[in-house]
Amino acid sequence: MSIAKTYNPREVEDKWYQYWLENKFFSSTPDEREPYTIVIPPPNVTGVLHMGHMLNNTIQDVLIRRARMQGKNACWVPGTDHASIATEAKVVAMLKEKGIDKKEIGREKFLEYAWEWKEKYGGIILEQLKKLGASCDWDRTRFTMDADLSEAVIDTFIHLHNKGLVYRGVRMVNWDPQGKTAVSDEEVIYKEVNSKLYYVRYKVTGIPDLGVETKDSILNSQDYITVATTRPETILGDTGVCVHPEDERYKHLIGKKAIIPYVNREVPIIADEYIDPEFGTGCLKVTPAHDINDYNIGLKHNLEVIDTIADDGTMAPVAQFYVGMDRFACRKQIAIDLERDGFLVKVEEIKNKNGYSERTNAIIEPKLSMQWFVKMEAMAEPALNYVENGDVRLIPDKFKNTYRHWMENVKDWCISRQLWWGQQIPAWYDDKGNYVVAKTKEEALERFKIQNSKLSIEDIKQDEDVLDTWFSSWLWPMSVFDPSVCGKVGAKGNADVNYYYPTSDLVTAPEILFFWVARMIMAGHEFRGEAPFKNVYLTGIVRDKQGRKMSKSLGNSPDPIELIEKYGADGVRVGMLLSSPAGNDLLFDESYCEQGRNFANKIWNAFRLVKGWEVKTGTGNNQMAINWFDTRFNEAIIEIEELYKQYRLSEALMAIYKLVWDDFCAWYLEMIKPPYGEAIDSETYEASIQFFEKILALLHPIMPFITEELWHEIKPREAKDCIIIAKYPSTGIPNKNLLSEFETISELITQIRNIRNTKQISPKQGLPLAIKTTNDSLYVNYLSILKKLANIEDILFTQSAKDGALTFIVNADEFFVDLGENIDKAAELDRMTKELEYTIGFMKSVKAKLSNERFVANAKPEVVESERKKLADAETKIGMLKASIAALN
């Protein structure tokens, strides 16, 4: 047999991925098997693969491949999200480079360009996922603006509007001046920044003029009141000044008027308990158009609303001053002018938090705007119950508290976006501003004609806005299978949605727990009467080894495709999982990928070793080794399956890693390896090949490429006899006695090897071994293994200590190695004395634990029994060590 000396991922990965595709191994159709379904969190159509995608999709692929091998009908649905804001920005930038203005070409032509851009660049990330080995059912690939998915979005809007859950109104929203659209609360990223607090004084009317105060005077003289603000540019939109009703400094001013600088607007001085007397001067300038808290105060006190900042972030004509100037340029200029004109008292350096648009990174402008909203309170209650009742399991469950907090404090969802790329809102307006909600213009006209029969089709126009991208993706677990069930309560649905829904697992990031996961649960309850998934595995954030979030701006994020080319897809997958505990941030280091590559090489070399042996007919003396590894494998499978059930994938990988590297390679293969130049017996060889097949099957979900390659190298196979659909290893009952015996034997071998290393004795030199034990048969049964792995030339059973021999203890047995002149009695006495001191200390700690009545009463019986065994072993060991020290003396 000829197998390459080293594993070359480049020669293997494309070959097998194409083979899997050609043989439809990823494809799924409903049948009699148990379905196992995952829908991919659709990446933005603008996106390229980053480390977060790598982690998320590696986990999904591990879960889907494992389910497929377990005989389930595994279906992983891929797709992309149209990402309204990000995509429109890309297309606008592309057109700008061509000298084309979006507004000049109009909506229809712009959308032609947008679709052209999507077809050219929109599939990049899905192609990159194939390099990772993602076994998605690519025939099922969906896009949130596919015609039938878009229709589902429109039907959903109409349904919720007819139900009274969608409404239109003027509300304070998060405005993105760069994208020129509203964004949801969840799309605002708050960052702490260095800022300034400006103290500005307003003249108060109705108080005798005592003369002009200088800027160095007290903050609040009799005829001035001083406010503190971080946004002096909004002064031009002030319509009130507010103080706390119990603040003695200002009680006499409540009900009087203040004059806003420059615009000379008289505004009322009002009182409200919202005000914090300790912040700033205890006086708040109220700008209802540019702050949500000011807006709420304005509603309560019936204050005028003056919107002084335009949609693009410049000062609007209504501001009267600085018109057309950018809001931040205005801030600098008005501060200069206020100081010049005696209104600015002082400026303090502070830190505060600014909201940034997640999509464009522009600083958010709180802004009153006419928008469409979804009432969320009624929809949130059943979505919370699913998680509270355990119908939807959040992993790790620490996120239940976060989820509960969000759902109990839910706000109405602003779903309209001032964009052209997306599903256009199905609302239609007549020439008087009245509107109806309808699926088509013709249907809208019929509804308008009930009130005005003279209207024609030319008299009505559709709402210019599109729906929030999340308004399409909250339907994703249903719409990818049957879009027609969305927007229709009680719809029968097609065979796909009835078979695959609800899905099994969702793998996503905690930061979208509310505005995607929770909303999918709401939509699933509304249209299917059940949650859309059973388990939600929440990954952590991928950070560098310094703990910084990976980003292009920091330059600390490696290119995933370059990592795959360097270490192979299997190596990178292992690297991602090694450092990925569920729900905790991943401190990524490229060395993990190197470790993954080394693991692949270890497996490859182990295979080459086994396949390189000459085989002779017959049986050998390796039955103990075969029996041990068989039962060790069964023990490992039980542990690994339990870890998978708990979604502790990183720990499951480490358990497999140790099974392969330590148990199989370091112990089993060493035990059975024939002497150089000799053949191995056929019985041992066949057992070893079967073990290798089981190991490959266990590894396949994590390392799909190398396992498929070696699966076919083991023996000739039929075209569809591939590991991707091979049977996943089943659990057996481990022989605990055998495992315990081997633990003793392996510890004995390790101790003897350590003696050789520390005493610099050649591995080729045989050593005599005397054993003081009450169980001679244990060591007799493993005699051949002991002689082979520890190079013991002679074994003697004794009832007394061996004077002058090097002594050590394993469990309750004592061992003596006579090194003759090689032993350093002083060093050995020192070693045993230290070991005795440690064991006495250990015994005391165990005794203290067992003397604690609460521990004994509350701990599990097996835990208490384990501690008692530790105590007994320690007492025995202390006795042996004392005797050995005495003998050596």
Buried (B, 14 or more C-beta within 10 A) or exposed (E): EEEEEEBEBEEBBEEBBEBBBEBEBBEBEBEEEEBBBBBBBBBBBBBBBBBBBBBBBBBBBBBBBBBBBBEBBBBBBBBBBBBBBBBBBBBBEBBEEEEBEBEEBEBEEBBEBBBEBBEEBBBBBBEBBBBBBBBBBBEBBBBBBBEEBBBBBBBBBBBBBEEEBBBBEEBBBBBBBBBBBBBBBBBBBEEEEEBBBBBBBBBBEEBEEEEEBEBEEEBBBBBBBBBBBBBBBBBBBBBBBBBBEEBEBBEEBBEBBBBBBBBEBEBBBBBBEEBEBEEBBBBBBBBBBBBBBBBBBBEEBEBEBBBBBBBEBBBBEBBBBBBEBBBEEBBBBBBEBBBEEBBBBBBEEEEEEBBBBBBBEBBBBBBBBEBBBBBBEEBBBBBBBBBEEEBBBBBBEEBBEBBEEBBEEBEBBBBBBBBBBBBBBBBBBBEEEEBBBBBEBEBBBEEBEEEEEEBEEEBBEBBBBBBBBBBBBBBBBBBBBBBBBBBBEEBEBBEBBBBBBBBBBBBBBBEBBBBBBBBBBBBBBBBBEBBBBBBBBBBBBBBBEEEEEBEEEEEBBBEBBEBBBBBBBBBBBBBBBBBBBBBBBBBBBBEBBBBBBBBBBBBBBBBBEBBEBEBEEEEBEBEBBBBBBBBBBBBBBEBBBBBBEEBBBBBBBBBBBBBBBEBBBEBBBBBBBBEEEEBBBBBBBEBBBEBBBBBBBBBBBBBBBBBBBBBBBBEEEEEEEBBBBBEBBEBEEBBEEBBEBBEBBBBBBEBBBEBBEEBEBEEEEEBBBBBBBEEEEBBEEBEBBBBBBBBBEEBEEEEEBBEBBBBBBBBBBBBBBBBEEBBEEEEBBEBBEEBBEEBBEBBEEBBEBBEEEEBBEEBEEEEBEEBEEBBEBBBBBBEBBEBBBEBBE
